[in-house]
C-alpha cells in the first residue's frame, strides 16, 4: 500500500538533507563511495569476460550485501535542492518487505499477473512494448497496432510523439500536457484495432517532464485495469522534483509506480562494471524505499558503445539482477539498448543476448526493444517486437550455464561490429502500412536468424514471428 505521508517525508528530506553540489556528487561522492565498498567486500576486478552471464551466485550475494550497506551510506541526491536523501537500514528492510511480489494488470483476455522471479525460474517473464521511441503522429496507430498483433506482447508502453495535431509538443509547456492526452487517444485506437481493448498500460510516453504524466495518466488508469506510471530519474543515484511530482500523482490516483532511470554507466561516475553493479543494486533498493516503487527499471549501460549488449554490460546486468532476485522479491527489468536498426540481423542477435541473460537471471518483465538505439524517428517495426517477445519467454526454459554458452555464441555474431551498428530501415521502408506485414527482406532475415538460434539451443517456435 502506497503512503502519500511517507512520500512527503522523503520530499522533506530532499529539502533538509545534507548539502552537496552536483559536481561533488558526480566526481567525488559516487566514485569514492564505490571504491570504498568494492574494496571492503573484495569485489574489485570480478568481471569475467568468459561469463557474460554470471555463474557465481555467492558473488552475486556478496554484491547485494555490499549494496545494502552502500545504499544506507550514500542515499539519493536531489539536484533541485542539492541535498542528499538518506534512509536507514530498517527503513530499507521494511520497504523491501512491503514491496509487492506480483501485480494483476489488464482485463478481459489480456489480464495478466506479473510475478517476482528468481534465477532459472520456470515462470515465463512478461514482455512489454514498445519503448517510448519517437514516431510520426500519423504512424503511431499502425506501428502500435502491428506490435500488439502478437499476444506475447502483453503490456503496452509506447511509442512516443513529438507533435500534437501537427504542432510541436514543447517540453514543460501546455503542449506537453496535450501530447499526453493525445497519446492516450492513439493507444486506445491501436488497442481497439488490434482487438485488445483490455491491455495493461505503462505511461505516459512523450512526457519529458511531469506535465504529460500529470495531465493524462489518470485517463489510462481504471479501477479494473490499473496503469503503471513511468518515473525515470537522472543518473547516477539521483531523484528530482519531476519524479516526485509523478510519484505523488500516481499515488493520488491509485496507480502503480515504475521507478527507475538513474542508470549506472560503465565508464561514467560508477566507473568499472563492478562499480556499476553496486550502484545499480543500490539504486533499485533506494527507489523502492524513497519513491515506493512497485517495479524497478534501472539498468547498466556501457558508455563506450551506448549499449547494454557489450560483454561487460551483459555480465553487469546479469549479476545485478541475480543479486536482487535471490535476495528480495522486487520485480525488476533491465532495459536492453540495442543499437542496430530494424531489418538487420544485428538487432535480433543483440535483443536475444540481452533478453536471455536478464530473463534467466530472474527479471520479472522486459520492455523493448530500443530499435536503432532510439536515435532515429520511425525506426521501429512490429517484427523485432514479435521476435523479442518469443525469445524472452524462452529464457524460462534455460539454465544459467546454457544461457552463458548461448551468449558467447551471440557475441561472436555482433561483438566485432558493436561500435558501428547498421542503421537498418525505417518502418515505412520495411513494412506494409496497410497489411501490417514485414517486407520479404525483413521476413527472410528473421527466418534465417531464428533457424540459426534453434541450432544453438534457443527454444523458440517455428515461425518465431508468429502473431499468435
C-alpha positions as a Markdown table, in Angstrom:
| # | Residue | x | y | z |
|---|---|---|---|---|
| 1 | Unk | 0.0 | 0.0 | 0.0 |
| 2 | Unk | 1.4 | 3.3 | -1.0 |
| 3 | Unk | 1.6 | 6.1 | 1.5 |
| 4 | Unk | 1.5 | 9.8 | 0.5 |
| 5 | Unk | 2.6 | 10.7 | 4.0 |
| 6 | Unk | 5.7 | 8.7 | 3.6 |
| 7 | Unk | 6.5 | 10.2 | 0.2 |
| 8 | Unk | 6.1 | 13.7 | 1.7 |
| 9 | Unk | 8.5 | 12.8 | 4.4 |
| 10 | Unk | 11.1 | 11.8 | 1.8 |
| 11 | Unk | 10.4 | 15.0 | -0.1 |
| 12 | Unk | 11.1 | 16.9 | 3.2 |
| 13 | Unk | 14.4 | 15.1 | 3.4 |
| 14 | Unk | 15.2 | 16.4 | -0.1 |
| 15 | Unk | 14.7 | 19.9 | 1.3 |
| 16 | Unk | 16.6 | 19.4 | 4.6 |
| 17 | Unk | 19.2 | 16.7 | 4.0 |
| 18 | Unk | 22.9 | 17.3 | 3.9 |
| 19 | Unk | 24.1 | 19.8 | 1.3 |
| 20 | Unk | 26.2 | 18.6 | -1.6 |
| 21 | Unk | 26.9 | 20.2 | -5.0 |
| 22 | Unk | 26.1 | 18.1 | -8.1 |
| 23 | Unk | 29.7 | 18.4 | -9.2 |
| 24 | Unk | 30.9 | 16.9 | -5.9 |
| 25 | Unk | 28.3 | 14.2 | -6.0 |
| 26 | Unk | 29.3 | 13.1 | -9.5 |
| 27 | Unk | 33.0 | 13.5 | -9.2 |
| 28 | Unk | 33.7 | 12.6 | -5.6 |
| 29 | Unk | 30.8 | 11.1 | -3.6 |
| 30 | Unk | 29.8 | 8.4 | -6.0 |
| 31 | Unk | 33.3 | 7.3 | -7.2 |
| 32 | Unk | 34.8 | 7.4 | -3.8 |
| 33 | Unk | 32.0 | 5.5 | -2.1 |
| 34 | Unk | 32.0 | 3.0 | -4.8 |
| 35 | Unk | 35.7 | 2.3 | -4.4 |
| 36 | Unk | 35.3 | 2.0 | -0.6 |
| 37 | Unk | 32.7 | -0.7 | -0.8 |
| 38 | Unk | 34.3 | -2.6 | -3.7 |
| 39 | Unk | 37.5 | -2.8 | -1.7 |
| 40 | Unk | 35.7 | -3.6 | 1.6 |
| 41 | Unk | 33.8 | -6.6 | 0.1 |
| 42 | Unk | 36.6 | -7.7 | -2.2 |
| 43 | Unk | 34.6 | -7.0 | -5.3 |
| 44 | Unk | 37.2 | -5.4 | -7.5 |
| 45 | Unk | 38.2 | -7.0 | -10.8 |
| 46 | Unk | 35.5 | -9.6 | -10.7 |
| 47 | Unk | 34.3 | -9.2 | -14.3 |
| 48 | Unk | 34.8 | -12.4 | -16.1 |
| 49 | Unk | 34.8 | -12.0 | -19.9 |
| 50 | Unk | 34.1 | -15.7 | -20.4 |
| 51 | Unk | 30.9 | -15.4 | -18.3 |
| 52 | Unk | 28.7 | -12.7 | -19.9 |
| 53 | Unk | 26.0 | -14.4 | -17.8 |
| 54 | Unk | 27.4 | -14.7 | -14.3 |
| 55 | Unk | 27.6 | -18.2 | -12.9 |
| 56 | Unk | 28.8 | -17.4 | -9.3 |
| 57 | Unk | 25.8 | -16.9 | -7.0 |
| 58 | Unk | 27.9 | -16.4 | -3.9 |
| 59 | Unk | 29.5 | -13.4 | -5.7 |
| 60 | Unk | 26.0 | -12.1 | -6.6 |
| 61 | Unk | 25.0 | -12.4 | -2.9 |
| 62 | Unk | 28.1 | -10.5 | -1.8 |
| 63 | Unk | 27.3 | -7.7 | -4.2 |
| 64 | Unk | 23.9 | -7.4 | -2.6 |
| 65 | Unk | 25.3 | -7.4 | 0.9 |
| 66 | Unk | 27.7 | -4.6 | -0.1 |
| 67 | Unk | 25.0 | -2.6 | -1.9 |
| 68 | Unk | 22.7 | -2.7 | 1.2 |
| 69 | Unk | 25.4 | -1.0 | 3.3 |
| 70 | Unk | 26.4 | 1.3 | 0.4 |
| 71 | Unk | 22.8 | 2.4 | 0.0 |
| 72 | Unk | 22.5 | 3.4 | 3.6 |
| 73 | Unk | 25.7 | 5.5 | 3.5 |
| 74 | Unk | 25.1 | 7.2 | 0.1 |
| 75 | Unk | 21.4 | 7.8 | -0.3 |
| 76 | Unk | 20.0 | 9.6 | -3.3 |
| 77 | Unk | 21.0 | 13.1 | -4.5 |
| 78 | Unk | 18.3 | 15.7 | -5.4 |
| 79 | Unk | 19.7 | 18.1 | -8.0 |
| 80 | Unk | 16.8 | 20.5 | -7.4 |
| 81 | Unk | 17.9 | 21.2 | -3.9 |
| 82 | Unk | 21.5 | 19.9 | -3.9 |
| 83 | Unk | 20.8 | 17.9 | -0.9 |
| 84 | Unk | 21.1 | 14.2 | -0.1 |
| 85 | Unk | 18.1 | 12.0 | 0.9 |
| 86 | Unk | 19.3 | 9.4 | 3.5 |
| 87 | Unk | 17.4 | 6.4 | 4.7 |
| 88 | Unk | 18.2 | 3.9 | 7.4 |
| 89 | Unk | 18.7 | 0.1 | 7.1 |
| 90 | Unk | 15.4 | -0.6 | 9.0 |
| 91 | Unk | 13.6 | 1.7 | 6.5 |
| 92 | Unk | 15.1 | -0.2 | 3.6 |
| 93 | Unk | 14.2 | -3.6 | 5.0 |
| 94 | Unk | 10.7 | -2.5 | 5.7 |
| 95 | Unk | 10.3 | -1.2 | 2.1 |
| 96 | Unk | 11.6 | -4.4 | 0.7 |
| 97 | Unk | 9.2 | -6.4 | 2.8 |
| 98 | Unk | 6.3 | -4.2 | 1.7 |
| 99 | Unk | 7.1 | -4.4 | -2.0 |
| 100 | Unk | 4.6 | -6.4 | -4.0 |
| 101 | Unk | 5.7 | -9.8 | -5.3 |
| 102 | Unk | 3.0 | -9.7 | -8.0 |
| 103 | Unk | 0.8 | -7.3 | -9.8 |
| 104 | Unk | -2.5 | -8.1 | -11.6 |
| 105 | Unk | -2.8 | -5.9 | -14.7 |
| 106 | Unk | -5.2 | -5.6 | -17.6 |
| 107 | Unk | -8.7 | -7.1 | -18.1 |
| 108 | Unk | -10.7 | -9.4 | -20.3 |
| 109 | Unk | -8.5 | -11.8 | -22.3 |
| 110 | Unk | -5.5 | -9.5 | -21.7 |
| 111 | Unk | -5.4 | -9.8 | -17.9 |
| 112 | Unk | -2.0 | -10.9 | -16.7 |
| 113 | Unk | -0.2 | -11.5 | -13.4 |
| 114 | Unk | 3.3 | -10.2 | -13.3 |
| 115 | Unk | 5.3 | -12.2 | -10.7 |
| 116 | Unk | 8.6 | -11.9 | -8.9 |
| 117 | Unk | 11.1 | -14.4 | -10.3 |
| 118 | Unk | 14.4 | -15.9 | -9.3 |
| 119 | Unk | 17.4 | -17.1 | -11.4 |
| 120 | Unk | 16.4 | -20.1 | -13.6 |
| 121 | Unk | 12.7 | -19.6 | -12.7 |
| 122 | Unk | 10.3 | -21.6 | -15.0 |
| 123 | Unk | 7.7 | -18.8 | -14.6 |
| 124 | Unk | 7.7 | -17.1 | -18.0 |
| 125 | Unk | 8.7 | -13.4 | -17.8 |
| 126 | Unk | 6.4 | -10.8 | -19.3 |
| 127 | Unk | 7.3 | -8.8 | -22.4 |
| 128 | Unk | 6.0 | -5.3 | -23.0 |
| 129 | Unk | 6.5 | -2.9 | -25.8 |
| 130 | Unk | 7.3 | -0.7 | -27.5 |
| 131 | Unk | 9.6 | 1.7 | -25.6 |
| 132 | Unk | 8.9 | 5.4 | -25.9 |
| 133 | Unk | 10.6 | 5.7 | -29.3 |
| 134 | Unk | 9.6 | 8.7 | -31.3 |
| 135 | Unk | 7.4 | 8.2 | -34.4 |
| 136 | Unk | 5.4 | 10.5 | -36.6 |
| 137 | Unk | 1.9 | 11.2 | -35.2 |
| 138 | Unk | 0.2 | 9.5 | -38.2 |
| 139 | Unk | 2.3 | 6.4 | -37.9 |
| 140 | Unk | 1.6 | 5.8 | -34.1 |
| 141 | Unk | -1.5 | 3.7 | -34.6 |
| 142 | Unk | -0.3 | 1.4 | -37.4 |
| 143 | Unk | 3.0 | 0.8 | -35.7 |
| 144 | Unk | 1.4 | 0.1 | -32.3 |
| 145 | Unk | -1.4 | -2.0 | -33.8 |
| 146 | Unk | 1.1 | -4.1 | -35.6 |
| 147 | Unk | 3.2 | -4.7 | -32.4 |
| 148 | Unk | 0.1 | -5.7 | -30.5 |
| 149 | Unk | -0.9 | -8.3 | -33.0 |
| 150 | Unk | 1.4 | -10.6 | -31.1 |
| 151 | Unk | -0.4 | -11.8 | -27.9 |
| 152 | Unk | 3.0 | -12.3 | -26.4 |
| 153 | Unk | 3.4 | -8.5 | -26.2 |
| 154 | Unk | 1.4 | -8.4 | -23.0 |
| 155 | Unk | 1.8 | -4.7 | -21.9 |
| 156 | Unk | 1.8 | -1.5 | -24.0 |
| 157 | Unk | 4.1 | 1.4 | -23.2 |
| 158 | Unk | 4.9 | 3.5 | -26.3 |
| 159 | Unk | 5.6 | 4.7 | -28.8 |
| 160 | Unk | 6.1 | 8.5 | -28.4 |
| 161 | Unk | 5.2 | 11.5 | -30.5 |
| 162 | Unk | 6.8 | 15.0 | -30.5 |
| 163 | Unk | 3.7 | 16.7 | -32.1 |
| 164 | Unk | 0.1 | 17.1 | -31.1 |
| 165 | Unk | -2.2 | 17.5 | -34.1 |
| 166 | Unk | 0.9 | 18.6 | -36.1 |
| 167 | Unk | 2.1 | 21.2 | -33.6 |
| 168 | Unk | 5.3 | 20.8 | -31.7 |
| 169 | Unk | 4.9 | 19.3 | -28.2 |
| 170 | Unk | 7.1 | 21.8 | -26.4 |
| 171 | Unk | 8.5 | 20.2 | -23.2 |
| 172 | Unk | 7.3 | 21.7 | -19.9 |
| 173 | Unk | 4.5 | 23.6 | -21.6 |
| 174 | Unk | 0.7 | 23.1 | -22.0 |
| 175 | Unk | 1.6 | 21.4 | -25.3 |
| 176 | Unk | 3.2 | 18.6 | -23.4 |
| 177 | Unk | 0.0 | 18.1 | -21.4 |
| 178 | Unk | -1.9 | 18.0 | -24.6 |
| 179 | Unk | 0.6 | 15.5 | -26.1 |
| 180 | Unk | 0.0 | 13.2 | -23.1 |
| 181 | Unk | -3.8 | 13.2 | -23.7 |
| 182 | Unk | -3.2 | 12.6 | -27.4 |
| 183 | Unk | -1.0 | 9.6 | -26.7 |
| 184 | Unk | -3.8 | 8.0 | -24.7 |
| 185 | Unk | -6.2 | 8.6 | -27.6 |
| 186 | Unk | -3.8 | 6.9 | -30.0 |
| 187 | Unk | -3.1 | 4.0 | -27.7 |
| 188 | Unk | -6.8 | 3.3 | -27.3 |
| 189 | Unk | -7.2 | 3.3 | -31.1 |
| 190 | Unk | -4.4 | 0.9 | -31.6 |
| 191 | Unk | -5.6 | -1.5 | -28.9 |
| 192 | Unk | -9.1 | -1.5 | -30.4 |
| 193 | Unk | -7.8 | -2.2 | -33.9 |
| 194 | Unk | -5.6 | -5.0 | -32.6 |
| 195 | Unk | -8.6 | -6.5 | -30.8 |
| 196 | Unk | -7.1 | -5.9 | -27.3 |
| 197 | Unk | -9.0 | -3.2 | -25.5 |
| 198 | Unk | -8.2 | -4.7 | -22.1 |
| 199 | Unk | -4.4 | -4.4 | -22.4 |
| 200 | Unk | -2.4 | -3.2 | -19.4 |
| 201 | Unk | -0.6 | 0.2 | -19.9 |
| 202 | Unk | 2.5 | 1.9 | -18.8 |
| 203 | Unk | 2.5 | 5.7 | -19.3 |
| 204 | Unk | 2.9 | 8.4 | -20.1 |
| 205 | Unk | 5.2 | 8.3 | -23.1 |
| 206 | Unk | 6.1 | 11.6 | -24.7 |
| 207 | Unk | 6.4 | 13.2 | -21.3 |
| 208 | Unk | 9.9 | 14.6 | -20.7 |
| 209 | Unk | 8.7 | 16.5 | -17.6 |
| 210 | Unk | 5.8 | 15.9 | -15.2 |
| 211 | Unk | 3.3 | 17.7 | -17.3 |
| 212 | Unk | 2.3 | 14.9 | -19.7 |
| 213 | Unk | 2.2 | 12.4 | -16.9 |
| 214 | Unk | 0.0 | 14.5 | -14.6 |
| 215 | Unk | -2.2 | 15.6 | -17.5 |
| 216 | Unk | -3.0 | 12.1 | -18.8 |
| 217 | Unk | -2.1 | 9.1 | -16.6 |
| 218 | Unk | -5.5 | 9.2 | -14.9 |
| 219 | Unk | -7.0 | 8.6 | -18.4 |
| 220 | Unk | -5.1 | 5.3 | -18.7 |
| 221 | Unk | -5.8 | 4.3 | -15.1 |
| 222 | Unk | -9.0 | 2.4 | -14.3 |
| 223 | Unk | -10.0 | 0.5 | -11.1 |
| 224 | Unk | -10.3 | -2.7 | -13.1 |
| 225 | Unk | -7.2 | -2.0 | -15.3 |
| 226 | Unk | -4.6 | -0.1 | -13.2 |
| 227 | Unk | -2.0 | 1.8 | -15.1 |
| 228 | Unk | 1.7 | 1.9 | -14.2 |
| 229 | Unk | 3.4 | 5.3 | -14.0 |
| 230 | Unk | 6.8 | 5.7 | -15.7 |
| 231 | Unk | 9.0 | 7.6 | -13.3 |
| 232 | Unk | 12.6 | 7.9 | -14.6 |
| 233 | Unk | 15.3 | 9.5 | -12.5 |
| 234 | Unk | 18.5 | 11.1 | -13.7 |
| 235 | Unk | 21.9 | 9.3 | -13.4 |
| 236 | Unk | 23.6 | 8.3 | -11.2 |
| 237 | Unk | 21.9 | 7.7 | -7.8 |
| 238 | Unk | 19.6 | 10.7 | -8.1 |
| 239 | Unk | 15.9 | 11.6 | -7.8 |
| 240 | Unk | 14.5 | 15.0 | -8.8 |
| 241 | Unk | 11.3 | 17.0 | -8.2 |
| 242 | Unk | 9.8 | 15.9 | -11.6 |
| 243 | Unk | 10.0 | 12.3 | -10.4 |
| 244 | Unk | 8.4 | 13.3 | -7.0 |
| 245 | Unk | 5.6 | 15.1 | -8.9 |
| 246 | Unk | 4.9 | 11.9 | -10.9 |
| 247 | Unk | 5.1 | 9.6 | -7.8 |
| 248 | Unk | 2.7 | 11.9 | -5.8 |
| 249 | Unk | 0.2 | 12.0 | -8.7 |
| 250 | Unk | 0.4 | 8.2 | -9.3 |
| 251 | Unk | -0.2 | 7.5 | -5.6 |
| 252 | Unk | -3.1 | 10.0 | -5.6 |
| 253 | Unk | -5.0 | 8.2 | -8.4 |
| 254 | Unk | -4.1 | 4.7 | -7.1 |
| 255 | Unk | -1.8 | 3.8 | -10.0 |
| 256 | Unk | 1.3 | 1.6 | -9.7 |
| 257 | Unk | 4.8 | 3.1 | -9.8 |
| 258 | Unk | 7.6 | 2.1 | -12.1 |
| 259 | Unk | 10.6 | 4.0 | -10.6 |
| 260 | Unk | 13.8 | 3.6 | -12.5 |
| 261 | Unk | 16.3 | 5.5 | -14.7 |
| 262 | Unk | 19.4 | 6.7 | -12.8 |
| 263 | Unk | 21.2 | 4.2 | -15.0 |
| 264 | Unk | 24.7 | 3.1 | -13.9 |
| 265 | Unk | 27.2 | 3.9 | -16.7 |
| 266 | Unk | 30.3 | 1.8 | -17.3 |
| 267 | Unk | 32.9 | 4.5 | -17.9 |
| 268 | Unk | 30.8 | 7.0 | -16.1 |
| 269 | Unk | 30.8 | 8.1 | -12.4 |
| 270 | Unk | 30.4 | 4.5 | -11.3 |
| 271 | Unk | 33.5 | 3.5 | -13.3 |
| 272 | Unk | 34.0 | -0.2 | -13.7 |
| 273 | Unk | 31.5 | -2.9 | -14.4 |
| 274 | Unk | 31.8 | -3.9 | -10.8 |
| 275 | Unk | 31.2 | -0.4 | -9.6 |
| 276 | Unk | 28.1 | -0.2 | -11.8 |
| 277 | Unk | 26.7 | -3.4 | -10.3 |
| 278 | Unk | 27.0 | -1.8 | -6.9 |
| 279 | Unk | 25.4 | 1.4 | -8.0 |
| 280 | Unk | 22.6 | -0.4 | -9.9 |
| 281 | Unk | 21.5 | -2.6 | -6.9 |
| 282 | Unk | 21.7 | 0.4 | -4.5 |
| 283 | Unk | 19.5 | 2.5 | -6.9 |
| 284 | Unk | 16.8 | -0.1 | -7.0 |
| 285 | Unk | 16.9 | -0.6 | -3.3 |
| 286 | Unk | 16.6 | 3.2 | -2.7 |
| 287 | Unk | 13.9 | 3.7 | -5.3 |
| 288 | Unk | 11.7 | 1.1 | -3.5 |
| 289 | Unk | 12.4 | 2.9 | -0.2 |
| 290 | Unk | 12.2 | 6.6 | -1.2 |
| 291 | Unk | 9.6 | 6.5 | -4.0 |
| 292 | Unk | 7.7 | 3.4 | -3.1 |
| 293 | Unk | 8.3 | 1.6 | -6.4 |
| 294 | Unk | 6.1 | -1.4 | -7.3 |
| 295 | Unk | 8.6 | -2.3 | -10.1 |
| 296 | Unk | 12.1 | -1.0 | -10.8 |
| 297 | Unk | 13.7 | -0.1 | -14.1 |
| 298 | Unk | 17.3 | 0.9 | -13.6 |
| 299 | Unk | 19.9 | -0.8 | -15.7 |
| 300 | Unk | 23.6 | -0.7 | -16.7 |
| 301 | Unk | 24.9 | 0.8 | -19.9 |
| 302 | Unk | 28.4 | 0.7 | -21.4 |
| 303 | Unk | 29.2 | 4.3 | -22.3 |
| 304 | Unk | 31.8 | 3.3 | -24.8 |
| 305 | Unk | 29.1 | 1.9 | -27.1 |
| 306 | Unk | 25.9 | 3.5 | -25.6 |
| 307 | Unk | 24.7 | -0.1 | -25.3 |
| 308 | Unk | 23.8 | -2.7 | -22.7 |
| 309 | Unk | 24.7 | -5.5 | -25.0 |
| 310 | Unk | 28.5 | -5.3 | -24.7 |
| 311 | Unk | 30.2 | -8.2 | -22.9 |
| 312 | Unk | 30.9 | -6.1 | -19.7 |
| 313 | Unk | 27.3 | -4.8 | -19.7 |
| 314 | Unk | 25.8 | -8.2 | -20.2 |
| 315 | Unk | 27.8 | -9.5 | -17.2 |
| 316 | Unk | 27.0 | -6.5 | -15.0 |
| 317 | Unk | 23.2 | -6.6 | -15.7 |
| 318 | Unk | 23.1 | -10.4 | -15.1 |
| 319 | Unk | 24.9 | -10.3 | -11.8 |
| 320 | Unk | 22.9 | -7.2 | -10.6 |
| 321 | Unk | 19.7 | -9.0 | -11.5 |
| 322 | Unk | 20.7 | -12.2 | -9.8 |
| 323 | Unk | 21.8 | -10.3 | -6.6 |
| 324 | Unk | 18.4 | -8.7 | -6.3 |
| 325 | Unk | 16.2 | -11.6 | -7.3 |
| 326 | Unk | 18.0 | -14.0 | -5.0 |
| 327 | Unk | 17.7 | -11.7 | -2.0 |
| 328 | Unk | 14.4 | -9.8 | -2.4 |
| 329 | Unk | 11.1 | -10.3 | -4.1 |
| 330 | Unk | 11.4 | -7.0 | -6.0 |
| 331 | Unk | 10.0 | -7.1 | -9.6 |
| 332 | Unk | 12.5 | -5.6 | -12.0 |
| 333 | Unk | 13.5 | -5.2 | -15.6 |
| 334 | Unk | 16.8 | -4.2 | -17.2 |
| 335 | Unk | 16.3 | -2.2 | -20.5 |
| 336 | Unk | 18.3 | -3.5 | -23.4 |
| 337 | Unk | 19.8 | -0.8 | -25.6 |
| 338 | Unk | 20.2 | -2.3 | -29.0 |
| 339 | Unk | 22.0 | 0.0 | -31.4 |
| 340 | Unk | 21.2 | -1.7 | -34.7 |
| 341 | Unk | 18.0 | -0.8 | -36.6 |
| 342 | Unk | 15.2 | -2.8 | -38.0 |
| 343 | Unk | 15.8 | -5.1 | -41.0 |
| 344 | Unk | 19.2 | -6.2 | -39.7 |
| 345 | Unk | 20.5 | -9.4 | -38.2 |
| 346 | Unk | 22.3 | -7.4 | -35.5 |
| 347 | Unk | 19.1 | -6.1 | -33.8 |
| 348 | Unk | 17.8 | -9.7 | -33.4 |
| 349 | Unk | 21.1 | -11.1 | -32.1 |
| 350 | Unk | 21.6 | -8.3 | -29.6 |
| 351 | Unk | 18.0 | -8.4 | -28.5 |
| 352 | Unk | 18.4 | -12.1 | -27.9 |
| 353 | Unk | 21.5 | -11.8 | -25.8 |
| 354 | Unk | 20.0 | -9.1 | -23.6 |
| 355 | Unk | 16.7 | -10.9 | -23.3 |
| 356 | Unk | 18.1 | -14.3 | -22.4 |
| 357 | Unk | 20.7 | -13.0 | -19.8 |
| 358 | Unk | 18.2 | -10.9 | -17.9 |
| 359 | Unk | 15.3 | -13.4 | -18.2 |
| 360 | Unk | 17.3 | -16.4 | -16.9 |
| 361 | Unk | 18.7 | -14.2 | -14.1 |
| 362 | Unk | 15.2 | -13.6 | -12.7 |
| 363 | Unk | 13.8 | -10.4 | -14.2 |
| 364 | Unk | 10.0 | -10.2 | -13.9 |
| 365 | Unk | 9.5 | -8.4 | -17.3 |
| 366 | Unk | 11.1 | -6.5 | -20.1 |
| 367 | Unk | 10.2 | -3.5 | -22.2 |
| 368 | Unk | 11.7 | -3.2 | -25.6 |
| 369 | Unk | 13.4 | -3.3 | -27.9 |
| 370 | Unk | 15.2 | 0.1 | -28.3 |
| 371 | Unk | 15.4 | -0.2 | -32.1 |
| 372 | Unk | 18.4 | 1.7 | -33.5 |
| 373 | Unk | 19.2 | 2.8 | -30.0 |
| 374 | Unk | 16.3 | 5.3 | -30.3 |
| 375 | Unk | 18.4 | 7.5 | -32.4 |
| 376 | Unk | 16.1 | 7.9 | -35.4 |
| 377 | Unk | 12.5 | 8.7 | -35.8 |
| 378 | Unk | 10.2 | 5.9 | -37.1 |
| 379 | Unk | 12.9 | 3.3 | -36.7 |
| 380 | Unk | 10.9 | 0.6 | -35.1 |
| 381 | Unk | 8.7 | -2.2 | -36.5 |
| 382 | Unk | 6.4 | -4.8 | -35.2 |
| 383 | Unk | 8.7 | -7.7 | -36.3 |
| 384 | Unk | 11.6 | -7.1 | -33.8 |
| 385 | Unk | 9.0 | -6.9 | -31.0 |
| 386 | Unk | 7.3 | -10.2 | -32.1 |
| 387 | Unk | 10.8 | -11.8 | -32.2 |
| 388 | Unk | 12.0 | -10.4 | -28.9 |
| 389 | Unk | 8.7 | -11.4 | -27.1 |
| 390 | Unk | 9.3 | -15.1 | -28.3 |
| 391 | Unk | 12.9 | -15.1 | -27.2 |
| 392 | Unk | 12.2 | -13.5 | -23.8 |
| 393 | Unk | 9.7 | -16.1 | -22.9 |
| 394 | Unk | 12.1 | -18.8 | -24.0 |
| 395 | Unk | 14.5 | -17.7 | -21.3 |
| 396 | Unk | 12.3 | -19.5 | -18.7 |
| 397 | Unk | 13.4 | -22.8 | -20.3 |
| 398 | Unk | 17.1 | -22.3 | -20.0 |
| 399 | Unk | 19.7 | -22.6 | -17.3 |
| 400 | Unk | 22.4 | -20.0 | -16.4 |
| 401 | Unk | 25.1 | -22.3 | -17.8 |
| 402 | Unk | 23.3 | -22.9 | -21.1 |
| 403 | Unk | 22.5 | -19.2 | -21.5 |
| 404 | Unk | 26.1 | -18.3 | -20.9 |
| 405 | Unk | 27.1 | -20.7 | -23.7 |
| 406 | Unk | 24.5 | -19.2 | -26.0 |
| 407 | Unk | 25.5 | -15.6 | -25.2 |
| 408 | Unk | 29.1 | -16.4 | -26.0 |
| 409 | Unk | 28.0 | -17.6 | -29.4 |
| 410 | Unk | 25.7 | -14.5 | -29.8 |
| 411 | Unk | 28.6 | -12.2 | -29.0 |
| 412 | Unk | 30.6 | -13.8 | -31.8 |
| 413 | Unk | 27.8 | -12.7 | -34.2 |
| 414 | Unk | 27.8 | -9.0 | -33.3 |
| 415 | Unk | 30.6 | -8.0 | -30.9 |
| 416 | Unk | 33.1 | -7.1 | -33.5 |
| 417 | Unk | 30.7 | -4.5 | -35.0 |
| 418 | Unk | 29.2 | -3.1 | -31.9 |
| 419 | Unk | 31.0 | 0.3 | -32.4 |
| 420 | Unk | 29.5 | 0.7 | -35.8 |
| 421 | Unk | 26.0 | -0.9 | -35.8 |
| 422 | Unk | 23.9 | -0.8 | -39.0 |
| 423 | Unk | 21.2 | 1.8 | -39.2 |
| 424 | Unk | 18.7 | -0.6 | -40.8 |
| 425 | Unk | 15.5 | 0.7 | -42.2 |
| 426 | Unk | 12.5 | 2.8 | -41.0 |
| 427 | Unk | 9.0 | 1.3 | -40.6 |
| 428 | Unk | 7.8 | 2.6 | -43.9 |
| 429 | Unk | 10.8 | 1.1 | -45.7 |
| 430 | Unk | 10.4 | -2.5 | -44.5 |
| 431 | Unk | 6.8 | -2.9 | -43.5 |
| 432 | Unk | 3.5 | -2.7 | -45.4 |
| 433 | Unk | 1.5 | 0.0 | -43.6 |
| 434 | Unk | -1.9 | -1.3 | -44.9 |
| 435 | Unk | -1.4 | -5.1 | -44.2 |
| 436 | Unk | 1.0 | -4.6 | -41.3 |
| 437 | Unk | 3.3 | -7.3 | -42.6 |
| 438 | Unk | 7.1 | -7.2 | -43.0 |
| 439 | Unk | 8.8 | -6.9 | -46.3 |
| 440 | Unk | 10.2 | -10.1 | -47.8 |
| 441 | Unk | 13.7 | -8.9 | -47.0 |
| 442 | Unk | 12.9 | -8.4 | -43.3 |
| 443 | Unk | 11.0 | -11.6 | -43.1 |
| 444 | Unk | 13.9 | -13.6 | -44.7 |
| 445 | Unk | 16.4 | -12.1 | -42.2 |
| 446 | Unk | 14.2 | -13.1 | -39.2 |
| 447 | Unk | 13.7 | -16.6 | -40.5 |
| 448 | Unk | 17.4 | -17.1 | -41.1 |
| 449 | Unk | 18.4 | -15.8 | -37.7 |
| 450 | Unk | 15.6 | -17.8 | -36.0 |
| 451 | Unk | 16.9 | -21.0 | -37.6 |
| 452 | Unk | 20.4 | -20.2 | -36.5 |
| 453 | Unk | 19.2 | -19.7 | -32.9 |
| 454 | Unk | 17.3 | -23.0 | -32.9 |
| 455 | Unk | 20.5 | -24.8 | -33.9 |
| 456 | Unk | 22.3 | -23.3 | -30.9 |
| 457 | Unk | 19.7 | -24.4 | -28.4 |
| 458 | Unk | 17.3 | -21.4 | -28.0 |
| 459 | Unk | 13.9 | -23.0 | -27.6 |
| 460 | Unk | 11.8 | -20.7 | -29.9 |
| 461 | Unk | 8.9 | -21.8 | -32.0 |
| 462 | Unk | 8.5 | -22.0 | -35.8 |
| 463 | Unk | 7.8 | -19.5 | -37.1 |
| 464 | Unk | 9.3 | -17.3 | -34.5 |
| 465 | Unk | 7.4 | -14.2 | -35.6 |
| 466 | Unk | 4.0 | -15.8 | -35.3 |
| 467 | Unk | 1.5 | -13.1 | -34.2 |
| 468 | Unk | -0.5 | -15.5 | -32.0 |
